[in-house]
């Protein structure tokens, strides 16, 4: 089969060129001064755990918003004894 050399490429939308994952899943272990987070994009292997201060986590999580259609999270945290 020969290609027609005069074909113009089909235009793509911004959304099509900016490929997004379907879902990013976060597992968060919350401590008083640090959050330990594992992330999984779609069905890929989970990434190694990363540590964040609470403030760093918020900045990082906001950056994820543009990378997937959905972001889901579950967390484990304990109350502190007084």
mmCIF file of the N, C-alpha and C atoms, coordinates in Angstrom:
data_MODEL
# 
_entry.id   MODEL 
# 
loop_
_atom_site.group_PDB 
_atom_site.id 
_atom_site.type_symbol 
_atom_site.label_atom_id 
_atom_site.label_alt_id 
_atom_site.label_comp_id 
_atom_site.label_asym_id 
_atom_site.label_entity_id 
_atom_site.label_seq_id 
_atom_site.pdbx_PDB_ins_code 
_atom_site.Cartn_x 
_atom_site.Cartn_y 
_atom_site.Cartn_z 
_atom_site.occupancy 
_atom_site.B_iso_or_equiv 
_atom_site.pdbx_formal_charge 
_atom_site.auth_seq_id 
_atom_site.auth_comp_id 
_atom_site.auth_asym_id 
_atom_site.auth_atom_id 
_atom_site.pdbx_PDB_model_num 
ATOM 1   N N  . UNK A 1 1  ? 0.829  -1.176 0.000  1.00 0.00 ? 1  UNK A N  1 
ATOM 2   C CA . UNK A 1 1  ? 0.000  0.000  0.000  1.00 0.00 ? 1  UNK A CA 1 
ATOM 3   C C  . UNK A 1 1  ? 0.877  1.244  0.000  1.00 0.00 ? 1  UNK A C  1 
ATOM 4   N N  . UNK A 1 2  ? 0.584  2.184  -0.897 1.00 0.00 ? 2  UNK A N  1 
ATOM 5   C CA . UNK A 1 2  ? 1.365  3.407  -0.972 1.00 0.00 ? 2  UNK A CA 1 
ATOM 6   C C  . UNK A 1 2  ? 0.668  4.521  -0.214 1.00 0.00 ? 2  UNK A C  1 
ATOM 7   N N  . UNK A 1 3  ? 1.467  5.336  0.423  1.00 0.00 ? 3  UNK A N  1 
ATOM 8   C CA . UNK A 1 3  ? 0.923  6.489  1.129  1.00 0.00 ? 3  UNK A CA 1 
ATOM 9   C C  . UNK A 1 3  ? 0.746  7.646  0.154  1.00 0.00 ? 3  UNK A C  1 
ATOM 10  N N  . UNK A 1 4  ? -0.299 8.384  0.343  1.00 0.00 ? 4  UNK A N  1 
ATOM 11  C CA . UNK A 1 4  ? -0.507 9.592  -0.436 1.00 0.00 ? 4  UNK A CA 1 
ATOM 12  C C  . UNK A 1 4  ? 0.343  10.693 0.175  1.00 0.00 ? 4  UNK A C  1 
ATOM 13  N N  . UNK A 1 5  ? 1.305  11.188 -0.558 1.00 0.00 ? 5  UNK A N  1 
ATOM 14  C CA . UNK A 1 5  ? 2.228  12.200 -0.048 1.00 0.00 ? 5  UNK A CA 1 
ATOM 15  C C  . UNK A 1 5  ? 1.556  13.553 0.169  1.00 0.00 ? 5  UNK A C  1 
ATOM 16  N N  . UNK A 1 6  ? 0.381  13.758 -0.361 1.00 0.00 ? 6  UNK A N  1 
ATOM 17  C CA . UNK A 1 6  ? -0.299 15.048 -0.252 1.00 0.00 ? 6  UNK A CA 1 
ATOM 18  C C  . UNK A 1 6  ? -1.293 15.099 0.904  1.00 0.00 ? 6  UNK A C  1 
ATOM 19  N N  . UNK A 1 7  ? -1.339 14.070 1.708  1.00 0.00 ? 7  UNK A N  1 
ATOM 20  C CA . UNK A 1 7  ? -2.294 14.066 2.820  1.00 0.00 ? 7  UNK A CA 1 
ATOM 21  C C  . UNK A 1 7  ? -1.856 15.059 3.891  1.00 0.00 ? 7  UNK A C  1 
ATOM 22  N N  . UNK A 1 8  ? -2.813 15.786 4.408  1.00 0.00 ? 8  UNK A N  1 
ATOM 23  C CA . UNK A 1 8  ? -2.534 16.676 5.523  1.00 0.00 ? 8  UNK A CA 1 
ATOM 24  C C  . UNK A 1 8  ? -2.846 15.939 6.816  1.00 0.00 ? 8  UNK A C  1 
ATOM 25  N N  . UNK A 1 9  ? -2.007 16.133 7.839  1.00 0.00 ? 9  UNK A N  1 
ATOM 26  C CA . UNK A 1 9  ? -2.281 15.453 9.099  1.00 0.00 ? 9  UNK A CA 1 
ATOM 27  C C  . UNK A 1 9  ? -3.592 15.935 9.722  1.00 0.00 ? 9  UNK A C  1 
ATOM 28  N N  . UNK A 1 10 ? -4.251 15.041 10.411 1.00 0.00 ? 10 UNK A N  1 
ATOM 29  C CA . UNK A 1 10 ? -5.484 15.392 11.103 1.00 0.00 ? 10 UNK A CA 1 
ATOM 30  C C  . UNK A 1 10 ? -5.142 16.274 12.298 1.00 0.00 ? 10 UNK A C  1 
ATOM 31  N N  . UNK A 1 11 ? -5.812 17.422 12.427 1.00 0.00 ? 11 UNK A N  1 
ATOM 32  C CA . UNK A 1 11 ? -5.520 18.279 13.582 1.00 0.00 ? 11 UNK A CA 1 
ATOM 33  C C  . UNK A 1 11 ? -5.903 17.572 14.881 1.00 0.00 ? 11 UNK A C  1 
ATOM 34  N N  . UNK A 1 12 ? -5.160 17.839 15.917 1.00 0.00 ? 12 UNK A N  1 
ATOM 35  C CA . UNK A 1 12 ? -5.458 17.262 17.226 1.00 0.00 ? 12 UNK A CA 1 
ATOM 36  C C  . UNK A 1 12 ? -5.767 18.375 18.202 1.00 0.00 ? 12 UNK A C  1 
ATOM 37  N N  . UNK A 1 13 ? -6.593 18.064 19.167 1.00 0.00 ? 13 UNK A N  1 
ATOM 38  C CA . UNK A 1 13 ? -6.926 19.052 20.191 1.00 0.00 ? 13 UNK A CA 1 
ATOM 39  C C  . UNK A 1 13 ? -5.832 19.079 21.239 1.00 0.00 ? 13 UNK A C  1 
ATOM 40  N N  . UNK A 1 14 ? -5.868 20.102 22.075 1.00 0.00 ? 14 UNK A N  1 
ATOM 41  C CA . UNK A 1 14 ? -4.908 20.229 23.170 1.00 0.00 ? 14 UNK A CA 1 
ATOM 42  C C  . UNK A 1 14 ? -4.995 19.020 24.098 1.00 0.00 ? 14 UNK A C  1 
ATOM 43  N N  . UNK A 1 15 ? -6.223 18.549 24.356 1.00 0.00 ? 15 UNK A N  1 
ATOM 44  C CA . UNK A 1 15 ? -6.400 17.392 25.236 1.00 0.00 ? 15 UNK A CA 1 
ATOM 45  C C  . UNK A 1 15 ? -5.768 16.138 24.648 1.00 0.00 ? 15 UNK A C  1 
ATOM 46  N N  . UNK A 1 16 ? -5.842 15.973 23.351 1.00 0.00 ? 16 UNK A N  1 
ATOM 47  C CA . UNK A 1 16 ? -5.268 14.791 22.718 1.00 0.00 ? 16 UNK A CA 1 
ATOM 48  C C  . UNK A 1 16 ? -3.747 14.816 22.770 1.00 0.00 ? 16 UNK A C  1 
ATOM 49  N N  . UNK A 1 17 ? -3.151 15.986 22.650 1.00 0.00 ? 17 UNK A N  1 
ATOM 50  C CA . UNK A 1 17 ? -1.693 16.061 22.668 1.00 0.00 ? 17 UNK A CA 1 
ATOM 51  C C  . UNK A 1 17 ? -1.152 16.007 24.093 1.00 0.00 ? 17 UNK A C  1 
ATOM 52  N N  . UNK A 1 18 ? -1.957 16.364 25.047 1.00 0.00 ? 18 UNK A N  1 
ATOM 53  C CA . UNK A 1 18 ? -1.565 16.298 26.453 1.00 0.00 ? 18 UNK A CA 1 
ATOM 54  C C  . UNK A 1 18 ? -2.148 15.014 27.037 1.00 0.00 ? 18 UNK A C  1 
ATOM 55  N N  . UNK A 1 19 ? -1.508 13.896 26.761 1.00 0.00 ? 19 UNK A N  1 
ATOM 56  C CA . UNK A 1 19 ? -2.019 12.600 27.213 1.00 0.00 ? 19 UNK A CA 1 
ATOM 57  C C  . UNK A 1 19 ? -2.105 12.574 28.733 1.00 0.00 ? 19 UNK A C  1 
ATOM 58  N N  . UNK A 1 20 ? -3.226 12.097 29.230 1.00 0.00 ? 20 UNK A N  1 
ATOM 59  C CA . UNK A 1 20 ? -3.440 11.999 30.674 1.00 0.00 ? 20 UNK A CA 1 
ATOM 60  C C  . UNK A 1 20 ? -3.665 10.551 31.053 1.00 0.00 ? 20 UNK A C  1 
ATOM 61  N N  . UNK A 1 21 ? -3.223 10.221 32.231 1.00 0.00 ? 21 UNK A N  1 
ATOM 62  C CA . UNK A 1 21 ? -3.528 8.907  32.782 1.00 0.00 ? 21 UNK A CA 1 
ATOM 63  C C  . UNK A 1 21 ? -5.006 8.888  33.159 1.00 0.00 ? 21 UNK A C  1 
ATOM 64  N N  . UNK A 1 22 ? -5.579 7.714  33.242 1.00 0.00 ? 22 UNK A N  1 
ATOM 65  C CA . UNK A 1 22 ? -6.964 7.604  33.682 1.00 0.00 ? 22 UNK A CA 1 
ATOM 66  C C  . UNK A 1 22 ? -7.067 7.917  35.175 1.00 0.00 ? 22 UNK A C  1 
ATOM 67  N N  . UNK A 1 23 ? -6.166 7.308  35.975 1.00 0.00 ? 23 UNK A N  1 
ATOM 68  C CA . UNK A 1 23 ? -6.237 7.498  37.426 1.00 0.00 ? 23 UNK A CA 1 
ATOM 69  C C  . UNK A 1 23 ? -4.840 7.412  38.040 1.00 0.00 ? 23 UNK A C  1 
ATOM 70  N N  . UNK A 1 24 ? -4.605 8.251  39.031 1.00 0.00 ? 24 UNK A N  1 
ATOM 71  C CA . UNK A 1 24 ? -3.416 8.149  39.874 1.00 0.00 ? 24 UNK A CA 1 
ATOM 72  C C  . UNK A 1 24 ? -3.924 7.812  41.268 1.00 0.00 ? 24 UNK A C  1 
ATOM 73  N N  . UNK A 1 25 ? -3.396 6.726  41.835 1.00 0.00 ? 25 UNK A N  1 
ATOM 74  C CA . UNK A 1 25 ? -3.801 6.282  43.168 1.00 0.00 ? 25 UNK A CA 1 
ATOM 75  C C  . UNK A 1 25 ? -2.677 6.593  44.144 1.00 0.00 ? 25 UNK A C  1 
ATOM 76  N N  . UNK A 1 26 ? -3.029 7.181  45.286 1.00 0.00 ? 26 UNK A N  1 
ATOM 77  C CA . UNK A 1 26 ? -2.058 7.534  46.316 1.00 0.00 ? 26 UNK A CA 1 
ATOM 78  C C  . UNK A 1 26 ? -2.362 6.777  47.598 1.00 0.00 ? 26 UNK A C  1 
ATOM 79  N N  . UNK A 1 27 ? -1.333 6.214  48.206 1.00 0.00 ? 27 UNK A N  1 
ATOM 80  C CA . UNK A 1 27 ? -1.423 5.639  49.542 1.00 0.00 ? 27 UNK A CA 1 
ATOM 81  C C  . UNK A 1 27 ? -0.576 6.523  50.449 1.00 0.00 ? 27 UNK A C  1 
ATOM 82  N N  . UNK A 1 28 ? -1.175 7.076  51.482 1.00 0.00 ? 28 UNK A N  1 
ATOM 83  C CA . UNK A 1 28 ? -0.502 8.081  52.304 1.00 0.00 ? 28 UNK A CA 1 
ATOM 84  C C  . UNK A 1 28 ? -0.462 7.614  53.755 1.00 0.00 ? 28 UNK A C  1 
ATOM 85  N N  . UNK A 1 29 ? 0.736  7.584  54.322 1.00 0.00 ? 29 UNK A N  1 
ATOM 86  C CA . UNK A 1 29 ? 0.923  7.280  55.742 1.00 0.00 ? 29 UNK A CA 1 
ATOM 87  C C  . UNK A 1 29 ? 1.236  8.611  56.421 1.00 0.00 ? 29 UNK A C  1 
ATOM 88  N N  . UNK A 1 30 ? 0.307  9.082  57.231 1.00 0.00 ? 30 UNK A N  1 
ATOM 89  C CA . UNK A 1 30 ? 0.404  10.417 57.800 1.00 0.00 ? 30 UNK A CA 1 
ATOM 90  C C  . UNK A 1 30 ? 1.001  10.365 59.208 1.00 0.00 ? 30 UNK A C  1 
ATOM 91  N N  . UNK A 1 31 ? 2.080  11.094 59.365 1.00 0.00 ? 31 UNK A N  1 
ATOM 92  C CA . UNK A 1 31 ? 2.703  11.291 60.670 1.00 0.00 ? 31 UNK A CA 1 
ATOM 93  C C  . UNK A 1 31 ? 2.632  12.783 60.986 1.00 0.00 ? 31 UNK A C  1 
ATOM 94  N N  . UNK A 1 32 ? 2.963  13.151 62.194 1.00 0.00 ? 32 UNK A N  1 
ATOM 95  C CA . UNK A 1 32 ? 2.823  14.545 62.596 1.00 0.00 ? 32 UNK A CA 1 
ATOM 96  C C  . UNK A 1 32 ? 3.662  15.491 61.735 1.00 0.00 ? 32 UNK A C  1 
ATOM 97  N N  . UNK A 1 33 ? 4.895  15.114 61.428 1.00 0.00 ? 33 UNK A N  1 
ATOM 98  C CA . UNK A 1 33 ? 5.783  16.011 60.688 1.00 0.00 ? 33 UNK A CA 1 
ATOM 99  C C  . UNK A 1 33 ? 6.076  15.551 59.263 1.00 0.00 ? 33 UNK A C  1 
ATOM 100 N N  . UNK A 1 34 ? 5.653  14.349 58.899 1.00 0.00 ? 34 UNK A N  1 
ATOM 101 C CA . UNK A 1 34 ? 5.997  13.827 57.585 1.00 0.00 ? 34 UNK A CA 1 
ATOM 102 C C  . UNK A 1 34 ? 4.879  12.947 57.039 1.00 0.00 ? 34 UNK A C  1 
ATOM 103 N N  . UNK A 1 35 ? 4.676  13.024 55.727 1.00 0.00 ? 35 UNK A N  1 
ATOM 104 C CA . UNK A 1 35 ? 3.775  12.124 55.024 1.00 0.00 ? 35 UNK A CA 1 
ATOM 105 C C  . UNK A 1 35 ? 4.642  11.215 54.163 1.00 0.00 ? 35 UNK A C  1 
ATOM 106 N N  . UNK A 1 36 ? 4.386  9.925  54.199 1.00 0.00 ? 36 UNK A N  1 
ATOM 107 C CA . UNK A 1 36 ? 5.070  8.976  53.322 1.00 0.00 ? 36 UNK A CA 1 
ATOM 108 C C  . UNK A 1 36 ? 4.027  8.519  52.303 1.00 0.00 ? 36 UNK A C  1 
ATOM 109 N N  . UNK A 1 37 ? 4.362  8.689  51.017 1.00 0.00 ? 37 UNK A N  1 
ATOM 110 C CA . UNK A 1 37 ? 3.377  8.492  49.956 1.00 0.00 ? 37 UNK A CA 1 
ATOM 111 C C  . UNK A 1 37 ? 3.901  7.523  48.900 1.00 0.00 ? 37 UNK A C  1 
ATOM 112 N N  . UNK A 1 38 ? 3.056  6.581  48.511 1.00 0.00 ? 38 UNK A N  1 
ATOM 113 C CA . UNK A 1 38 ? 3.320  5.761  47.328 1.00 0.00 ? 38 UNK A CA 1 
ATOM 114 C C  . UNK A 1 38 ? 2.270  6.137  46.288 1.00 0.00 ? 38 UNK A C  1 
ATOM 115 N N  . UNK A 1 39 ? 2.677  6.112  45.017 1.00 0.00 ? 39 UNK A N  1 
ATOM 116 C CA . UNK A 1 39 ? 1.759  6.487  43.939 1.00 0.00 ? 39 UNK A CA 1 
ATOM 117 C C  . UNK A 1 39 ? 1.776  5.411  42.866 1.00 0.00 ? 39 UNK A C  1 
ATOM 118 N N  . UNK A 1 40 ? 0.616  5.207  42.267 1.00 0.00 ? 40 UNK A N  1 
ATOM 119 C CA . UNK A 1 40 ? 0.484  4.272  41.152 1.00 0.00 ? 40 UNK A CA 1 
ATOM 120 C C  . UNK A 1 40 ? -0.341 4.949  40.063 1.00 0.00 ? 40 UNK A C  1 
ATOM 121 N N  . UNK A 1 41 ? 0.199  4.988  38.857 1.00 0.00 ? 41 UNK A N  1 
ATOM 122 C CA . UNK A 1 41 ? -0.504 5.557  37.714 1.00 0.00 ? 41 UNK A CA 1 
ATOM 123 C C  . UNK A 1 41 ? -1.110 4.417  36.907 1.00 0.00 ? 41 UNK A C  1 
ATOM 124 N N  . UNK A 1 42 ? -2.419 4.501  36.710 1.00 0.00 ? 42 UNK A N  1 
ATOM 125 C CA . UNK A 1 42 ? -3.163 3.447  36.023 1.00 0.00 ? 42 UNK A CA 1 
ATOM 126 C C  . UNK A 1 42 ? -2.773 2.080  36.608 1.00 0.00 ? 42 UNK A C  1 
ATOM 127 N N  . UNK A 1 43 ? -2.348 1.129  35.779 1.00 0.00 ? 43 UNK A N  1 
ATOM 128 C CA . UNK A 1 43 ? -2.005 -0.198 36.297 1.00 0.00 ? 43 UNK A CA 1 
ATOM 129 C C  . UNK A 1 43 ? -0.504 -0.448 36.322 1.00 0.00 ? 43 UNK A C  1 
ATOM 130 N N  . UNK A 1 44 ? 0.275  0.623  36.319 1.00 0.00 ? 44 UNK A N  1 
ATOM 131 C CA . UNK A 1 44 ? 1.725  0.476  36.379 1.00 0.00 ? 44 UNK A CA 1 
ATOM 132 C C  . UNK A 1 44 ? 2.149  0.020  37.778 1.00 0.00 ? 44 UNK A C  1 
ATOM 133 N N  . UNK A 1 45 ? 3.407  -0.372 37.895 1.00 0.00 ? 45 UNK A N  1 
ATOM 134 C CA . UNK A 1 45 ? 3.960  -0.738 39.193 1.00 0.00 ? 45 UNK A CA 1 
ATOM 135 C C  . UNK A 1 45 ? 4.001  0.504  40.088 1.00 0.00 ? 45 UNK A C  1 
ATOM 136 N N  . UNK A 1 46 ? 3.722  0.315  41.379 1.00 0.00 ? 46 UNK A N  1 
ATOM 137 C CA . UNK A 1 46 ? 3.784  1.446  42.308 1.00 0.00 ? 46 UNK A CA 1 
ATOM 138 C C  . UNK A 1 46 ? 5.197  2.004  42.366 1.00 0.00 ? 46 UNK A C  1 
ATOM 139 N N  . UNK A 1 47 ? 5.279  3.311  42.506 1.00 0.00 ? 47 UNK A N  1 
ATOM 140 C CA . UNK A 1 47 ? 6.579  3.961  42.647 1.00 0.00 ? 47 UNK A CA 1 
ATOM 141 C C  . UNK A 1 47 ? 7.064  3.818  44.083 1.00 0.00 ? 47 UNK A C  1 
ATOM 142 N N  . UNK A 1 48 ? 8.352  3.985  44.272 1.00 0.00 ? 48 UNK A N  1 
ATOM 143 C CA . UNK A 1 48 ? 8.939  3.899  45.615 1.00 0.00 ? 48 UNK A CA 1 
ATOM 144 C C  . UNK A 1 48 ? 8.344  4.976  46.515 1.00 0.00 ? 48 UNK A C  1 
ATOM 145 N N  . UNK A 1 49 ? 8.254  4.691  47.818 1.00 0.00 ? 49 UNK A N  1 
ATOM 146 C CA . UNK A 1 49 ? 7.703  5.686  48.753 1.00 0.00 ? 49 UNK A CA 1 
ATOM 147 C C  . UNK A 1 49 ? 8.536  6.965  48.762 1.00 0.00 ? 49 UNK A C  1 
ATOM 148 N N  . UNK A 1 50 ? 7.842  8.072  48.928 1.00 0.00 ? 50 UNK A N  1 
ATOM 149 C CA . UNK A 1 50 ? 8.491  9.375  49.025 1.00 0.00 ? 50 UNK A CA 1 
ATOM 150 C C  . UNK A 1 50 ? 8.023  10.057 50.295 1.00 0.00 ? 50 UNK A C  1 
ATOM 151 N N  . UNK A 1 51 ? 8.914  10.794 50.923 1.00 0.00 ? 51 UNK A N  1 
ATOM 152 C CA . UNK A 1 51 ? 8.567  11.534 52.131 1.00 0.00 ? 51 UNK A CA 1 
ATOM 153 C C  . UNK A 1 51 ? 8.373  13.011 51.830 1.00 0.00 ? 51 UNK A C  1 
ATOM 154 N N  . UNK A 1 52 ? 7.363  13.599 52.448 1.00 0.00 ? 52 UNK A N  1 
ATOM 155 C CA . UNK A 1 52 ? 7.047  15.016 52.273 1.00 0.00 ? 52 UNK A CA 1 
ATOM 156 C C  . UNK A 1 52 ? 6.695  15.623 53.627 1.00 0.00 ? 52 UNK A C  1 
ATOM 157 N N  . UNK A 1 53 ? 7.000  16.894 53.788 1.00 0.00 ? 53 UNK A N  1 
ATOM 158 C CA . UNK A 1 53 ? 6.363  17.624 54.883 1.00 0.00 ? 53 UNK A CA 1 
ATOM 159 C C  . UNK A 1 53 ? 4.917  17.833 54.436 1.00 0.00 ? 53 UNK A C  1 
ATOM 160 N N  . UNK A 1 54 ? 4.010  18.140 55.354 1.00 0.00 ? 54 UNK A N  1 
ATOM 161 C CA . UNK A 1 54 ? 2.629  18.391 54.921 1.00 0.00 ? 54 UNK A CA 1 
ATOM 162 C C  . UNK A 1 54 ? 2.538  19.486 53.850 1.00 0.00 ? 54 UNK A C  1 
ATOM 163 N N  . UNK A 1 55 ? 3.331  20.530 53.983 1.00 0.00 ? 55 UNK A N  1 
ATOM 164 C CA . UNK A 1 55 ? 3.296  21.625 53.020 1.00 0.00 ? 55 UNK A CA 1 
ATOM 165 C C  . UNK A 1 55 ? 3.813  21.173 51.647 1.00 0.00 ? 55 UNK A C  1 
ATOM 166 N N  . UNK A 1 56 ? 4.887  20.400 51.629 1.00 0.00 ? 56 UNK A N  1 
ATOM 167 C CA . UNK A 1 56 ? 5.433  19.882 50.360 1.00 0.00 ? 56 UNK A CA 1 
ATOM 168 C C  . UNK A 1 56 ? 4.435  18.955 49.677 1.00 0.00 ? 56 UNK A C  1 
ATOM 169 N N  . UNK A 1 57 ? 3.727  18.159 50.473 1.00 0.00 ? 57 UNK A N  1 
ATOM 170 C CA . UNK A 1 57 ? 2.744  17.239 49.907 1.00 0.00 ? 57 UNK A CA 1 
ATOM 171 C C  . UNK A 1 57 ? 1.648  17.987 49.163 1.00 0.00 ? 57 UNK A C  1 
ATOM 172 N N  . UNK A 1 58 ? 1.149  19.065 49.752 1.00 0.00 ? 58 UNK A N  1 
ATOM 173 C CA . UNK A 1 58 ? 0.072  19.837 49.115 1.00 0.00 ? 58 UNK A CA 1 
ATOM 174 C C  . UNK A 1 58 ? 0.541  20.376 47.758 1.00 0.00 ? 58 UNK A C  1 
ATOM 175 N N  . UNK A 1 59 ? 1.752  20.913 47.698 1.00 0.00 ? 59 UNK A N  1 
ATOM 176 C CA . UNK A 1 59 ? 2.289  21.434 46.432 1.00 0.00 ? 59 UNK A CA 1 
ATOM 177 C C  . UNK A 1 59 ? 2.398  20.308 45.405 1.00 0.00 ? 59 UNK A C  1 
ATOM 178 N N  . UNK A 1 60 ? 2.949  19.176 45.815 1.00 0.00 ? 60 UNK A N  1 
ATOM 179 C CA . UNK A 1 60 ? 3.124  18.033 44.915 1.00 0.00 ? 60 UNK A CA 1 
ATOM 180 C C  . UNK A 1 60 ? 1.772  17.496 44.424 1.00 0.00 ? 60 UNK A C  1 
ATOM 181 N N  . UNK A 1 61 ? 0.818  17.353 45.335 1.00 0.00 ? 61 UNK A N  1 
ATOM 182 C CA . UNK A 1 61 ? -0.500 16.819 44.977 1.00 0.00 ? 61 UNK A CA 1 
ATOM 183 C C  . UNK A 1 61 ? -1.211 17.748 43.994 1.00 0.00 ? 61 UNK A C  1 
ATOM 184 N N  . UNK A 1 62 ? -1.066 19.046 44.151 1.00 0.00 ? 62 UNK A N  1 
ATOM 185 C CA . UNK A 1 62 ? -1.687 19.989 43.201 1.00 0.00 ? 62 UNK A CA 1 
ATOM 186 C C  . UNK A 1 62 ? -1.108 19.810 41.805 1.00 0.00 ? 62 UNK A C  1 
ATOM 187 N N  . UNK A 1 63 ? 0.180  19.483 41.715 1.00 0.00 ? 63 UNK A N  1 
ATOM 188 C CA . UNK A 1 63 ? 0.814  19.272 40.413 1.00 0.00 ? 63 UNK A CA 1 
ATOM 189 C C  . UNK A 1 63 ? 0.254  18.030 39.716 1.00 0.00 ? 63 UNK A C  1 
ATOM 190 N N  . UNK A 1 64 ? -0.228 17.071 40.485 1.00 0.00 ? 64 UNK A N  1 
ATOM 191 C CA . UNK A 1 64 ? -0.774 15.840 39.904 1.00 0.00 ? 64 UNK A CA 1 
ATOM 192 C C  . UNK A 1 64 ? -2.097 16.084 39.186 1.00 0.00 ? 64 UNK A C  1 
ATOM 193 N N  . UNK A 1 65 ? -2.808 17.131 39.566 1.00 0.00 ? 65 UNK A N  1 
ATOM 194 C CA . UNK A 1 65 ? -4.141 17.380 39.000 1.00 0.00 ? 65 UNK A CA 1 
ATOM 195 C C  . UNK A 1 65 ? -4.152 17.401 37.485 1.00 0.00 ? 65 UNK A C  1 
ATOM 196 N N  . UNK A 1 66 ? -3.120 17.910 36.858 1.00 0.00 ? 66 UNK A N  1 
ATOM 197 C CA . UNK A 1 66 ? -3.093 17.987 35.417 1.00 0.00 ? 66 UNK A CA 1 
ATOM 198 C C  . UNK A 1 66 ? -2.602 16.723 34.734 1.00 0.00 ? 66 UNK A C  1 
ATOM 199 N N  . UNK A 1 67 ? -2.228 15.713 35.510 1.00 0.00 ? 67 UNK A N  1 
ATOM 200 C CA . UNK A 1 67 ? -1.625 14.517 34.930 1.00 0.00 ? 67 UNK A CA 1 
ATOM 201 C C  . UNK A 1 67 ? -2.575 13.328 34.822 1.00 0.00 ? 67 UNK A C  1 
ATOM 202 N N  . UNK A 1 68 ? -3.758 13.440 35.388 1.00 0.00 ? 68 UNK A N  1 
ATOM 203 C CA . UNK A 1 68 ? -4.704 12.323 35.347 1.00 0.00 ? 68 UNK A CA 1 
ATOM 204 C C  . UNK A 1 68 ? -6.132 12.850 35.364 1.00 0.00 ? 68 UNK A C  1 
ATOM 205 N N  . UNK A 1 69 ? -7.019 12.035 34.829 1.00 0.00 ? 69 UNK A N  1 
ATOM 206 C CA . UNK A 1 69 ? -8.436 12.412 34.855 1.00 0.00 ? 69 UNK A CA 1 
ATOM 207 C C  . UNK A 1 69 ? -8.993 12.353 36.279 1.00 0.00 ? 69 UNK A C  1 
ATOM 208 N N  . UNK A 1 70 ? -8.499 11.372 37.070 1.00 0.00 ? 70 UNK A N  1 
ATOM 209 C CA . UNK A 1 70 ? -8.947 11.224 38.463 1.00 0.00 ? 70 UNK A CA 1 
ATOM 210 C C  . UNK A 1 70 ? -7.741 10.966 39.350 1.00 0.00 ? 70 UNK A C  1 
ATOM 211 N N  . UNK A 1 71 ? -7.837 11.430 40.576 1.00 0.00 ? 71 UNK A N  1 
ATOM 212 C CA . UNK A 1 71 ? -6.834 11.112 41.599 1.00 0.00 ? 71 UNK A CA 1 
ATOM 213 C C  . UNK A 1 71 ? -7.608 10.593 42.803 1.00 0.00 ? 71 UNK A C  1 
ATOM 214 N N  . UNK A 1 72 ? -7.214 9.417  43.274 1.00 0.00 ? 72 UNK A N  1 
ATOM 215 C CA . UNK A 1 72 ? -7.839 8.851  44.468 1.00 0.00 ? 72 UNK A CA 1 
ATOM 216 C C  . UNK A 1 72 ? -6.760 8.632  45.516 1.00 0.00 ? 72 UNK A C  1 
ATOM 217 N N  . UNK A 1 73 ? -7.153 8.755  46.761 1.00 0.00 ? 73 UNK A N  1 
ATOM 218 C CA . UNK A 1 73 ? -6.176 8.607  47.842 1.00 0.00 ? 73 UNK A CA 1 
ATOM 219 C C  . UNK A 1 73 ? -6.810 7.884  49.018 1.00 0.00 ? 73 UNK A C  1 
ATOM 220 N N  . UNK A 1 74 ? -5.982 7.118  49.699 1.00 0.00 ? 74 UNK A N  1 
ATOM 221 C CA . UNK A 1 74 ? -6.383 6.557  50.980 1.00 0.00 ? 74 UNK A CA 1 
ATOM 222 C C  . UNK A 1 74 ? -5.237 6.851  51.938 1.00 0.00 ? 74 UNK A C  1 
ATOM 223 N N  . UNK A 1 75 ? -5.574 7.001  53.197 1.00 0.00 ? 75 UNK A N  1 
ATOM 224 C CA . UNK A 1 75 ? -4.531 7.336  54.149 1.00 0.00 ? 75 UNK A CA 1 
ATOM 225 C C  . UNK A 1 75 ? -4.679 6.538  55.420 1.00 0.00 ? 75 UNK A C  1 
ATOM 226 N N  . UNK A 1 76 ? -3.573 6.452  56.123 1.00 0.00 ? 76 UNK A N  1 
ATOM 227 C CA . UNK A 1 76 ? -3.544 5.818  57.443 1.00 0.00 ? 76 UNK A CA 1 
ATOM 228 C C  . UNK A 1 76 ? -2.898 6.842  58.363 1.00 0.00 ? 76 UNK A C  1 
ATOM 229 N N  . UNK A 1 77 ? -3.588 7.146  59.419 1.00 0.00 ? 77 UNK A N  1 
ATOM 230 C CA . UNK A 1 77 ? -3.055 8.092  60.396 1.00 0.00 ? 77 UNK A CA 1 
ATOM 231 C C  . UNK A 1 77 ? -3.527 7.694  61.769 1.00 0.00 ? 77 UNK A C  1 
ATOM 232 N N  . UNK A 1 78 ? -2.744 7.988  62.740 1.00 0.00 ? 78 UNK A N  1 
ATOM 233 C CA . UNK A 1 78 ? -3.096 7.663  64.131 1.00 0.00 ? 78 UNK A CA 1 
ATOM 234 C C  . UNK A 1 78 ? -3.268 8.948  64.911 1.00 0.00 ? 78 UNK A C  1 
ATOM 235 N N  . UNK A 1 79 ? -4.138 8.896  65.855 1.00 0.00 ? 79 UNK A N  1 
ATOM 236 C CA . UNK A 1 79 ? -4.267 10.020 66.780 1.00 0.00 ? 79 UNK A CA 1 
ATOM 237 C C  . UNK A 1 79 ? -3.060 10.047 67.703 1.00 0.00 ? 79 UNK A C  1 
ATOM 238 N N  . UNK A 1 80 ? -2.798 11.195 68.272 1.00 0.00 ? 80 UNK A N  1 
ATOM 239 C CA . UNK A 1 80 ? -1.674 11.315 69.196 1.00 0.00 ? 80 UNK A CA 1 
ATOM 240 C C  . UNK A 1 80 ? -2.183 11.220 70.628 1.00 0.00 ? 80 UNK A C  1 
ATOM 241 N N  . UNK A 1 81 ? -1.351 10.654 71.498 1.00 0.00 ? 81 UNK A N  1 
ATOM 242 C CA . UNK A 1 81 ? -1.706 10.583 72.906 1.00 0.00 ? 81 UNK A CA 1 
ATOM 243 C C  . UNK A 1 81 ? -1.380 11.919 73.557 1.00 0.00 ? 81 UNK A C  1 
ATOM 244 N N  . UNK A 1 82 ? -2.232 12.332 74.449 1.00 0.00 ? 82 UNK A N  1 
ATOM 245 C CA . UNK A 1 82 ? -1.951 13.589 75.154 1.00 0.00 ? 82 UNK A CA 1 
ATOM 246 C C  . UNK A 1 82 ? -1.694 13.315 76.600 1.00 0.00 ? 82 UNK A C  1 
# 
